[in-house]
Every structure is written in C-alpha cells, then in structure tokens.
C-alpha cells in the first residue's frame, strides 16, 4: 500500500507506526474522541433508519403494490401515448377501464358469490356427515380410524363457529367492520394514487437517483432499473392471465360436472394460483371435497380433469405467458414467503416472489460480471461449469482435461 494511503488510513482509524531499537516496526491502535463520536453517530443513524423503516412498513407495502401496478399498466399507457393522449390522460383511461371492469364484476358476480358462499357454509354439516359415511365404508382399518378421529376433532369446532351466535355486540361489530372497510378502501385509493404519481414522476425520480451514482456506472444502474421494471410488470400481467385462464377452465369443468356453487369454486381455484409452488395443487382441493360429498364418481372424474388443467398450466400457459419473468429458485421462494408472511401477513407472502425476482435481477447485474471474470482464471472442467451430474470418464481423464484447459488459458 502506498505511503499516502497508509497515512490516510492511519488518520481515519487512529493508528500509528513506531520503530523499535532492533529496527522492527510496530503498529499501535488509538481511537480519538472525534472518531469515536463519528462511529457512534453512524451506528445511531443506522438504527434510527431501521426503526423508521419498521414504523412505516405499511406505507412501504402500499408503495411496492403501487410500483407493481404501475409497471403492469405502463405498456398500455405507452401505447396510448403514441396516439393523441398524454401520459396523464393515458393513465386516467386505464384507470377508468379498470374501475369499470371492477364495477361490472361487482354488480354481476358479487351477489352470486355471496349467495353461493352462504349455501356452501350451510351445507358444511351435511357434507361432514357424508364424509363420515364414506369413511365408515373404508375397509382398511387404520385409515378408517384415522379419518374418523380427524372428523371427530374437526366437527365440533366447525359446528360451533357456524351455529353459535357471536359474542360481540352488534354496534361494536358494525363499527369494526366499517373501520376495516374504510381502511381497505383508503389503501386501494392510495395504491392507485401512488401508481399514478409514480408513472408521471418516474423520469424525474430516476434522473435524481442517477445523479447520485458515479458517471461510469450510471448507464449500468439505468439498465438494471429498466430490467427490474420490465420483469415485475411482466410478472403481474402474466400472473393475472394465468389466474383468469385457470379459473375459466376450472369453472367450465365444474359446470359440466354439475357441481354446486361452480362460480365460487372457480374463483377459489383462480385465487389459489397466487400461492407460489403449492397453489396449483390446492386449487382443486375445495372442488374435490365438495364432489366427494355430492357423488364420489364426480370426484373420480374431477381428479384427472384437474391433472390435465395443471399440465396445461405448467407446460403451456406459464412458459408462454410468463416467459419474460425472472425464474427464482424454490429455496428463495420459500424463504421469501416465510419472511414476507411474518412481516406483512398474506400480502407479504404474495409480494415475496416479485421482490425476490427484483433482488435477483439486481444481483445478476452487479455480481455476475465479477463472478464470471473470477471464474475464467480458475481451471475447472467443462462438466463442472455446466453443472453435469455425471463425472467425465475417469478421474485421470478429468484431471488431464483440467490441466489442458489451464495450459490453453496461459
């Protein structure tokens, strides 16, 4: 290290080099009061910043949802901008379309969903009795006892929650429901407002942030920003399309089998697609349980139909609709879901995948070039670089190939 760098480092850390009588140089460490105060302030400001983030976590959640909404509708807004509309007018047109669709769904579908939900709740005791009769007919004694014990444990709590009147006074209950509804409505309005201002002020925000970055890295940061936005928007649009497609296919199957409450079961099948990894397997569980209580033959017919729909989703819909999204490893998804659910509940679990995808894009842009540059100087075999599970021939041949690769690099 040059002398001038050593002097600067010594001044920052409070180190001093001394020479002994035998000519050896020893370094002693001293921390000045100013340096101690500076380090204390840095730690205090860091802790205060973390506490601030924790305090405004709900605002951060709404901001993330707004960014997801903005990135999802931005291609449509950009398409309208090529016509006679400005960016603000394009956003208003998209918002008007979204609200109109939601109003139509609310007027047409919500009353039917409420009616079918009430019918499903009223049919729960009858369905449990049907399941008990089916369990009694199972010839395998351990399995029969296990199912009967499970039904005995679940039935009292379900019956109690359905039949017992609520203990909360009616005015207090109405007040609590009204507060939750008002808070939810305010959160939705806030998300749409933040998304509007994010789309209109994003260019100015990006310019301000890029000015804080060194000029030689501004282009790379801008490319990372655009890549993250592109992947997040594609994920949101693809997720919505997959949910609608699965709900439509499941609804047609439920209607063809003449299952009760087909609209509600189809909506549940689509909503389960929001759950990463296990959602496609849970999508048809409510329908299969209902079919078992109605007619076991219908359940046997529904199981292969569910498998076919899952195959269509996994092999056709997801590869084509969500081809531009970032693939995230299952371990990252599971950890993200656990952390998100602890911090923000169901909303945090839902946002775990896009947030993990954004972090993965950032890491790919920042760490991948350095990793590839370091990997070029390491003599490893081709199969190890490609991740082959089988070894190459024999150990001696593999070693000779490594040596030859090292000689070619030299």
Backbone torsions as a table, in degrees:
resi	resn	phi	psi	omega
1	UNK	NA	134.1	179.5
2	UNK	-61.2	158.1	-176.5
3	UNK	-64.6	-38.2	-177.4
4	UNK	-66.7	-33.8	177.3
5	UNK	-69.6	-39.6	177.6
6	UNK	-62.2	-38.4	179.5
7	UNK	-66.5	-39.2	177.8
8	UNK	-66.6	-41.6	178.5
9	UNK	-65.6	-38.7	179.1
10	UNK	-65.2	-37.2	178.5
11	UNK	-67.4	-34.3	-178.8
12	UNK	-74.2	-38.2	-176.0
13	UNK	-94.9	-10.9	-177.3
14	UNK	78.5	32.3	179.3
15	UNK	-96.4	154.1	179.3
16	UNK	-144.1	136.3	179.9
17	UNK	-99.7	132.3	179.5
18	UNK	-127.2	147.0	179.4
19	UNK	-104.2	133.5	179.0
20	UNK	-91.4	175.6	-177.4
21	UNK	-65.5	-32.5	-179.1
22	UNK	-83.2	7.2	175.9
23	UNK	90.4	-7.1	179.9
24	UNK	-77.9	143.8	-178.5
25	UNK	-102.1	127.5	178.8
26	UNK	-118.8	146.6	-177.3
27	UNK	-113.7	126.1	176.9
28	UNK	-108.7	152.0	-176.1
29	UNK	-114.6	124.0	175.8
30	UNK	-132.1	139.3	-178.9
31	UNK	-114.3	117.6	-178.8
32	UNK	-73.8	163.9	179.6
33	UNK	-65.1	-36.0	178.9
34	UNK	-66.0	-42.7	178.3
35	UNK	-64.5	-40.6	178.2
36	UNK	-62.9	-42.2	178.6
37	UNK	-65.3	-38.4	179.9
38	UNK	-65.5	-45.2	178.8
39	UNK	-65.0	-36.9	177.1
40	UNK	-63.6	-41.4	178.2
41	UNK	-64.4	-39.7	179.3
42	UNK	-62.3	-45.5	178.7
43	UNK	-63.8	-42.2	-179.3
44	UNK	-63.9	-44.2	179.3
45	UNK	-65.5	-36.4	178.0
46	UNK	-64.2	-46.7	178.1
47	UNK	-63.7	-39.3	178.3
48	UNK	-65.2	-37.3	178.4
49	UNK	-66.5	-41.4	177.3
50	UNK	-63.5	-41.9	178.2
51	UNK	-64.5	-37.9	178.0
52	UNK	-63.9	-43.8	177.8
53	UNK	-61.2	-40.6	178.8
54	UNK	-66.5	-34.9	-179.2
55	UNK	-69.0	-38.6	-176.6
56	UNK	-100.5	29.5	-176.2
57	UNK	-62.4	-33.0	177.9
58	UNK	-66.9	-37.8	176.8
59	UNK	-65.2	-40.3	177.9
60	UNK	-63.9	-38.7	178.0
61	UNK	-62.8	-44.4	177.8
62	UNK	-63.7	-36.6	178.6
63	UNK	-65.5	-41.5	178.1
64	UNK	-63.7	-43.3	177.3
65	UNK	-62.1	-39.0	178.9
66	UNK	-65.5	-40.0	178.8
67	UNK	-65.8	-40.1	176.2
68	UNK	-61.7	-43.7	177.5
69	UNK	-63.2	-42.7	-178.9
70	UNK	-64.5	-44.2	179.5
71	UNK	-68.0	-27.0	179.5
72	UNK	-72.7	-39.4	-175.9
73	UNK	-95.8	-4.0	-176.4
74	UNK	-61.2	-42.0	177.2
75	UNK	-58.8	-37.4	178.1
76	UNK	-66.7	-42.1	178.6
77	UNK	-63.3	-42.0	178.2
78	UNK	-64.2	-35.7	176.0
79	UNK	-65.3	-38.5	177.3
80	UNK	-69.6	-29.0	179.1
81	UNK	-67.7	-24.3	177.6
82	UNK	-71.1	-14.8	176.4
83	UNK	-94.4	-148.2	-176.6
84	UNK	-86.0	14.4	-174.3
85	UNK	-106.8	149.7	171.6
86	UNK	-85.9	176.2	179.8
87	UNK	-62.7	-44.7	-179.6
88	UNK	-62.9	-42.0	179.0
89	UNK	-65.4	-39.0	177.1
90	UNK	-62.1	-41.2	178.5
91	UNK	-64.0	-41.8	-180.0
92	UNK	-64.1	-38.9	178.1
93	UNK	-63.8	-44.4	178.7
94	UNK	-63.6	-43.4	178.9
95	UNK	-61.7	-42.8	179.5
96	UNK	-61.1	-41.1	178.5
97	UNK	-64.1	-44.0	179.9
98	UNK	-62.0	-46.5	-179.1
99	UNK	-65.5	-36.4	178.6
100	UNK	-64.3	-42.8	178.3
101	UNK	-63.4	-42.3	179.5
102	UNK	-64.2	-38.5	178.8
103	UNK	-65.8	-42.1	179.4
104	UNK	-63.9	-44.3	177.6
105	UNK	-61.6	-40.5	179.7
106	UNK	-64.8	-40.1	-178.8
107	UNK	-74.8	-34.5	-175.1
108	UNK	-91.9	-47.1	-170.5
109	UNK	-92.7	-33.7	-174.9
110	UNK	-62.5	-46.5	178.3
111	UNK	-58.2	-40.7	178.1
112	UNK	-66.3	-39.2	178.2
113	UNK	-64.4	-40.3	179.1
114	UNK	-64.7	-43.5	179.5
115	UNK	-63.3	-45.4	-179.3
116	UNK	-67.9	-33.5	176.3
117	UNK	-64.7	-42.7	177.7
118	UNK	-63.1	-40.3	178.2
119	UNK	-65.1	-39.3	179.2
120	UNK	-65.2	-40.7	179.0
121	UNK	-66.1	-41.8	179.1
122	UNK	-65.0	-27.8	-177.3
123	UNK	-87.3	-2.7	-177.2
124	UNK	-61.3	-48.3	178.0
125	UNK	-58.4	-40.0	178.8
126	UNK	-66.7	-37.8	178.6
127	UNK	-67.6	-36.6	177.9
128	UNK	-65.5	-39.6	177.4
129	UNK	-64.4	-38.5	177.6
130	UNK	-65.2	-40.0	177.4
131	UNK	-63.9	-35.8	178.9
132	UNK	-65.8	-40.6	177.9
133	UNK	-64.1	-40.5	178.1
134	UNK	-66.3	-38.3	179.4
135	UNK	-65.9	-35.3	178.6
136	UNK	-65.2	-23.5	-177.3
137	UNK	-87.9	-4.2	179.2
138	UNK	-73.1	130.0	-176.0
139	UNK	-80.8	-25.5	179.6
140	UNK	-74.8	111.2	-171.2
141	UNK	-63.0	-46.5	179.8
142	UNK	-60.1	-42.4	178.9
143	UNK	-66.1	-39.5	178.7
144	UNK	-63.0	-44.1	179.3
145	UNK	-65.9	-37.7	179.6
146	UNK	-64.4	-45.7	179.9
147	UNK	-65.9	-41.4	179.4
148	UNK	-65.1	-38.9	177.9
149	UNK	-65.0	-40.4	178.6
150	UNK	-64.2	-41.5	177.9
151	UNK	-66.0	-37.0	177.8
152	UNK	-64.8	-33.9	-179.7
153	UNK	-77.6	-32.7	-175.1
154	UNK	-86.5	-34.5	-172.7
155	UNK	-58.1	-47.6	-177.6
156	UNK	-60.0	-43.4	-178.1
157	UNK	-66.5	-39.6	178.8
158	UNK	-66.7	-44.9	179.7
159	UNK	-62.9	-40.7	179.9
160	UNK	-64.1	-42.3	-179.0
161	UNK	-68.3	-25.9	-180.0
162	UNK	-84.6	-42.7	-169.7
163	UNK	-92.4	-35.0	-175.7
164	UNK	-70.4	139.7	176.2
165	UNK	-72.7	155.3	-179.4
166	UNK	-71.1	147.5	-179.2
167	UNK	-88.5	-9.5	-179.6
168	UNK	-83.6	136.8	178.9
169	UNK	-63.2	149.2	-174.4
170	UNK	-61.3	-45.2	178.2
171	UNK	-61.1	-40.6	178.9
172	UNK	-66.3	-38.0	179.1
173	UNK	-64.9	-44.6	178.0
174	UNK	-62.5	-37.8	179.0
175	UNK	-65.7	-42.7	179.7
176	UNK	-65.5	-43.7	178.9
177	UNK	-64.1	-41.2	178.0
178	UNK	-63.5	-38.5	178.0
179	UNK	-65.6	-42.1	177.9
180	UNK	-64.2	-42.9	179.7
181	UNK	-63.9	-42.5	179.4
182	UNK	-65.4	-40.9	178.6
183	UNK	-64.7	-41.2	179.0
184	UNK	-65.3	-43.8	178.5
185	UNK	-62.3	-42.3	178.2
186	UNK	-63.8	-37.8	178.6
187	UNK	-65.7	-40.9	178.7
188	UNK	-64.0	-45.2	178.4
189	UNK	-61.8	-40.1	179.3
190	UNK	-63.5	-41.7	179.2
191	UNK	-60.7	-45.6	-179.3
192	UNK	-66.8	-37.9	177.7
193	UNK	-66.2	-44.5	178.9
194	UNK	-63.3	-39.7	177.8
195	UNK	-63.6	-39.3	178.2
196	UNK	-61.5	-50.3	-178.2
197	UNK	-70.8	-28.7	175.9
198	UNK	-65.3	-41.3	179.2
199	UNK	-69.3	-36.8	-178.0
200	UNK	-80.2	-31.5	-175.6
201	UNK	-108.3	8.0	-174.9
202	UNK	-63.4	-40.2	-178.8
203	UNK	-61.6	-43.1	179.2
204	UNK	-67.1	-40.0	177.6
205	UNK	-62.3	-42.8	-179.5
206	UNK	-65.1	-42.7	178.8
207	UNK	-61.0	-41.3	179.3
208	UNK	-64.0	-40.6	179.6
209	UNK	-71.1	-37.1	-179.5
210	UNK	-68.4	-24.6	176.4
211	UNK	-69.1	-22.3	177.8
212	UNK	-81.9	-9.3	-177.8
213	UNK	-96.7	143.3	174.8
214	UNK	-54.4	144.8	-173.8
215	UNK	-60.2	-32.1	-178.5
216	UNK	-74.1	-13.1	179.1
217	UNK	-112.9	-0.6	-177.1
218	UNK	-63.5	-41.1	-179.4
219	UNK	-63.3	-41.6	179.9
220	UNK	-66.9	-40.6	178.1
221	UNK	-63.9	-41.1	178.6
222	UNK	-63.6	-40.9	177.7
223	UNK	-63.8	-39.1	177.5
224	UNK	-64.5	-42.9	178.4
225	UNK	-57.9	-50.1	-178.7
226	UNK	-63.4	-38.7	-179.9
227	UNK	-65.4	-42.3	178.8
228	UNK	-62.2	-46.5	179.9
229	UNK	-62.2	-42.7	-179.5
230	UNK	-62.4	-44.0	-178.5
231	UNK	-69.4	-39.8	179.8
232	UNK	-65.4	-44.6	178.2
233	UNK	-62.0	-42.0	178.1
234	UNK	-64.3	-36.2	179.0
235	UNK	-64.9	-44.7	-178.6
236	UNK	-64.2	-48.3	-179.3
237	UNK	-63.8	-42.6	179.2
238	UNK	-64.6	-39.8	179.8
239	UNK	-63.7	-41.5	178.9
240	UNK	-64.8	-42.0	180.0
241	UNK	-65.5	-41.6	178.7
242	UNK	-64.0	-42.1	178.0
243	UNK	-60.4	-45.6	-179.8
244	UNK	-64.9	-40.4	-179.2
245	UNK	-65.6	-44.7	179.7
246	UNK	-65.9	-42.2	178.8
247	UNK	-62.1	-39.9	-180.0
248	UNK	-66.6	-46.8	179.4
249	UNK	-63.9	-42.3	179.0
250	UNK	-65.5	-40.6	179.2
251	UNK	-62.0	-41.5	177.5
252	UNK	-62.6	-40.8	178.6
253	UNK	-65.0	-40.3	-179.3
254	UNK	-67.1	-39.4	178.0
255	UNK	-66.8	-40.8	179.6
256	UNK	-63.4	-34.4	178.7
257	UNK	-85.1	-2.8	178.7
258	UNK	60.2	43.0	176.1
259	UNK	-78.9	149.1	175.8
260	UNK	-70.7	148.6	177.3
261	UNK	55.2	55.2	-176.8
262	UNK	-67.9	-34.5	-179.5
263	UNK	-65.0	-42.7	179.0
264	UNK	-65.2	-43.4	-180.0
265	UNK	-65.7	-37.1	177.3
266	UNK	-67.0	-40.2	177.3
267	UNK	-63.3	-40.8	177.0
268	UNK	-63.3	-40.3	178.7
269	UNK	-61.8	-40.3	177.7
270	UNK	-69.1	-40.3	-179.2
271	UNK	-67.5	-33.1	179.1
272	UNK	-64.5	-19.6	177.5
273	UNK	-67.2	-15.8	176.4
274	UNK	-69.6	-24.3	-178.1
275	UNK	-79.9	119.4	-178.6
276	UNK	-66.0	146.2	171.5
277	UNK	70.7	-59.0	-174.8
278	UNK	-95.1	-6.7	-178.7
279	UNK	-58.6	-47.5	178.9
280	UNK	-59.7	-28.7	179.1
281	UNK	-78.5	-29.8	-179.9
282	UNK	-85.4	-12.5	-171.8
283	UNK	-61.2	-36.0	-174.7
284	UNK	-103.9	4.2	179.9
285	UNK	-63.5	-47.7	178.3
286	UNK	-60.0	-40.8	-179.1
287	UNK	-66.2	-39.5	179.2
288	UNK	-65.7	-39.9	177.7
289	UNK	-63.7	-42.0	177.6
290	UNK	-64.8	-41.5	-179.7
291	UNK	-64.8	-35.8	178.8
292	UNK	-62.6	-41.7	-179.4
293	UNK	-72.3	-29.5	179.8
294	UNK	-80.0	-54.8	-177.6
295	UNK	-159.3	114.2	-179.7
296	UNK	-56.5	-28.6	178.2
297	UNK	-64.5	-38.8	177.0
298	UNK	-63.1	-37.3	177.6
299	UNK	-64.9	-40.4	178.3
300	UNK	-65.3	-34.4	176.8
301	UNK	-73.3	-35.3	-176.6
302	UNK	-70.9	-31.6	-177.0
303	UNK	-61.0	-51.1	177.0
304	UNK	-64.9	-31.7	176.0
305	UNK	-63.0	-42.0	177.8
306	UNK	-63.0	-39.5	178.1
307	UNK	-63.3	-42.2	179.1
308	UNK	-63.2	-43.8	179.6
309	UNK	-63.8	-40.4	177.4
310	UNK	-65.1	-37.1	176.9
311	UNK	-66.5	-40.1	176.6
312	UNK	-62.9	-41.6	179.0
313	UNK	-64.6	-48.2	-174.3
314	UNK	-73.7	-32.7	-174.4
315	UNK	-101.9	-15.8	-177.9
316	UNK	-121.6	-55.0	-174.0
317	UNK	-68.0	-54.8	-175.2
318	UNK	-62.6	-46.4	179.8
319	UNK	-62.3	-31.6	-175.5
320	UNK	-93.1	-42.0	-178.0
321	UNK	-76.0	-40.7	-174.5
322	UNK	-108.7	33.6	-177.8
323	UNK	-70.2	-22.6	-176.9
324	UNK	-92.6	-4.3	180.0
325	UNK	-80.6	165.5	-177.6
326	UNK	-88.2	128.1	173.9
327	UNK	-77.3	129.3	-178.5
328	UNK	-115.5	139.6	-177.9
329	UNK	-63.5	147.9	-179.6
330	UNK	-58.2	-37.6	178.6
331	UNK	-62.0	-42.2	178.2
332	UNK	-63.8	-39.2	179.5
333	UNK	-63.9	-46.3	-178.5
334	UNK	-62.9	-46.8	178.5
335	UNK	-62.5	-41.1	178.9
336	UNK	-63.5	-40.9	178.9
337	UNK	-64.6	-42.1	179.7
338	UNK	-63.9	-47.0	-179.6
339	UNK	-64.8	-44.8	-179.3
340	UNK	-64.0	-39.4	179.6
341	UNK	-68.6	-33.5	177.7
342	UNK	-68.3	-41.1	-175.8
343	UNK	-79.0	-45.6	-171.1
344	UNK	-127.1	7.6	178.8
345	UNK	75.1	-141.4	-176.9
346	UNK	-64.1	-38.0	178.8
347	UNK	-64.2	-39.4	178.0
348	UNK	-65.9	-38.2	176.7
349	UNK	-64.8	-37.6	178.1
350	UNK	-66.6	-38.6	-177.8
351	UNK	-81.2	-4.1	-176.5
352	UNK	-62.2	-42.0	-176.2
353	UNK	-67.4	-51.4	179.0
354	UNK	-64.0	-36.3	178.1
355	UNK	-66.0	-42.8	176.7
356	UNK	-63.0	-37.4	177.4
357	UNK	-64.8	-41.4	177.9
358	UNK	-63.8	-42.7	178.3
359	UNK	-63.1	-38.2	179.8
360	UNK	-65.7	-39.6	177.3
361	UNK	-62.5	-43.6	-180.0
362	UNK	-62.8	-43.4	179.5
363	UNK	-66.2	-35.7	177.9
364	UNK	-63.8	-37.9	-179.1
365	UNK	-76.4	-28.3	-174.8
366	UNK	-96.5	-41.1	-173.3
367	UNK	-98.9	-26.4	-173.5
368	UNK	-63.8	-43.0	178.1
369	UNK	-58.9	-41.8	179.5
370	UNK	-66.0	-38.3	179.8
371	UNK	-66.6	-43.1	179.3
372	UNK	-65.6	-38.6	178.2
373	UNK	-64.4	-38.8	178.0
374	UNK	-72.0	-31.5	-179.0
375	UNK	-69.6	-26.1	-179.6
376	UNK	-66.1	-27.1	-179.0
377	UNK	-90.1	0.5	-179.6
378	UNK	-103.3	120.0	-179.4
379	UNK	-76.7	97.5	177.6
380	UNK	-124.7	159.8	-178.1
381	UNK	-76.1	160.9	-178.7
382	UNK	-64.1	-38.5	-179.1
383	UNK	-65.0	-34.2	178.6
384	UNK	-70.3	-36.8	178.1
385	UNK	-67.2	-34.9	-178.9
386	UNK	-86.4	-9.4	178.1
387	UNK	79.6	29.8	178.1
388	UNK	-65.7	139.4	-179.5
389	UNK	-82.6	-24.6	-178.1
390	UNK	-95.4	141.1	178.8
391	UNK	-71.7	157.3	177.9
392	UNK	-83.3	115.9	173.4
393	UNK	47.3	-110.1	-178.2
394	UNK	-122.4	170.5	-178.0
395	UNK	-63.8	-38.5	-178.8
396	UNK	-64.3	-42.6	178.2
397	UNK	-64.4	-39.0	178.3
398	UNK	-63.4	-42.9	179.9
399	UNK	-63.7	-40.8	-180.0
400	UNK	-65.4	-35.6	178.7
401	UNK	-67.1	-37.4	177.5
402	UNK	-63.9	-43.8	179.7
403	UNK	-63.1	-41.5	179.7
404	UNK	-64.5	-38.4	178.2
405	UNK	-64.9	-39.5	178.4
406	UNK	-66.2	-39.4	178.3
407	UNK	-66.2	-39.2	179.4
408	UNK	-65.3	-35.8	177.4
409	UNK	-66.8	-36.4	178.9
410	UNK	-71.2	NA	NA
